[in-house]
Every structure is written in structure tokens, then in C-alpha cells.
Amino acid sequence: MAEKTTQKKPNALVRAWKSSSKFFRDTKNEIKKIVWPAPNAVFRNMGVVLVTIIVIGAFIFGLDTAFMKLLGLVMNIAG
């Protein structure tokens, strides 16, 4: 009869420690691969974002003002 050789599985704490240490090791390796932008590129992109926010905000403000005027006219006619 052949003998069965079974390896004992490590307990839950050992498995959790190994998997969490592997996760943090892999995370550290991925962070090393990040290429950070130059400060000039950051400031240029920030300018583009700010201008876009101002333009969209002005557009929404204009629409809101126009609809409020229109609603005011409709309410005065109905009243």
C-alpha cells in the first residue's frame, strides 16, 4: 500500500501574513515604476483645468439666469 504524503497547510495567520507582505512588496515595486510629471507640465495642466472650469461655470450660470428669467415671465403671465 502506498503511503500518502500530505503537507500540512499553514494556519490562517501565516497565510494572511504572507499574502499581505506580498501585496505590500508588489505595491512598492509598482510605485517605483511611476513617472512623475515635471513641475512645468503640472502648472500648464492646472491652467487648462482652471480655464475649463471657469468657462463651464460661466456657461451654466448663463443657462441658469436665462431659465430663471423665462420662468419669471411664464409665472407673471400665468398669475
C-alpha distance (Angstrom), angle and dihedral (degrees) to the residues before:
residue distance angle dihedral
M1 . . .
A2 3.78 . .
E3 3.75 117.9 .
K4 3.78 117.2 -124.2
T5 3.76 115.2 -132.8
T6 3.75 109.4 -157.9
Q7 3.72 122.3 -179.1
K8 3.73 115.2 -139.7
K9 3.80 113.1 -119.7
P10 3.82 113.3 -125.1
N11 3.77 115.7 -110.4
A12 3.79 123.4 -95.1
L13 3.80 95.5 -96.9
V14 3.79 93.2 54.2
R15 3.81 91.7 47.9
A16 3.82 91.4 47.4
W17 3.81 91.6 49.2
K18 3.81 92.3 49.6
S19 3.79 94.3 47.1
S20 3.81 93.6 45.8
S21 3.80 92.3 47.9
K22 3.82 89.3 49.8
F23 3.82 89.7 49.9
F24 3.82 93.1 52.6
R25 3.81 92.1 44.0
D26 3.81 90.8 51.7
T27 3.81 90.7 45.6
K28 3.80 91.1 52.7
N29 3.81 90.5 50.6
E30 3.82 91.9 50.1
I31 3.81 92.3 49.1
K32 3.80 89.2 54.9
K33 3.83 88.4 59.6
I34 3.81 94.2 58.6
V35 3.80 115.3 112.6
W36 3.80 108.7 -151.7
P37 3.82 117.9 -148.6
A38 3.79 121.8 -113.5
P39 3.83 116.8 -100.8
N40 3.82 91.0 -112.2
A41 3.80 91.1 57.0
V42 3.81 90.7 48.3
F43 3.81 92.9 52.7
R44 3.82 92.2 45.4
N45 3.80 91.5 50.7
M46 3.80 90.5 45.7
G47 3.80 89.2 55.3
V48 3.78 91.7 51.1
V49 3.80 91.1 49.9
L50 3.82 93.5 48.4
V51 3.81 93.0 48.7
T52 3.81 90.5 48.3
I53 3.82 91.4 50.1
I54 3.82 91.5 49.7
V55 3.82 93.0 48.4
I56 3.81 93.9 47.6
G57 3.82 90.8 44.5
A58 3.80 91.6 52.1
F59 3.82 90.4 48.3
I60 3.81 92.4 51.3
F61 3.81 90.5 45.4
G62 3.81 89.6 52.6
L63 3.79 92.6 49.3
D64 3.79 91.8 47.3
T65 3.79 92.2 49.6
A66 3.82 92.1 47.6
F67 3.79 93.2 48.9
M68 3.81 92.1 47.2
K69 3.84 90.4 52.0
L70 3.81 89.9 47.7
L71 3.81 91.4 48.2
G72 3.81 89.5 48.7
L73 3.80 90.7 53.5
V74 3.81 92.2 48.0
M75 3.82 92.0 48.5
N76 3.82 92.6 49.4
I77 3.80 91.6 50.0
A78 3.81 92.2 47.9
G79 3.85 93.3 46.3
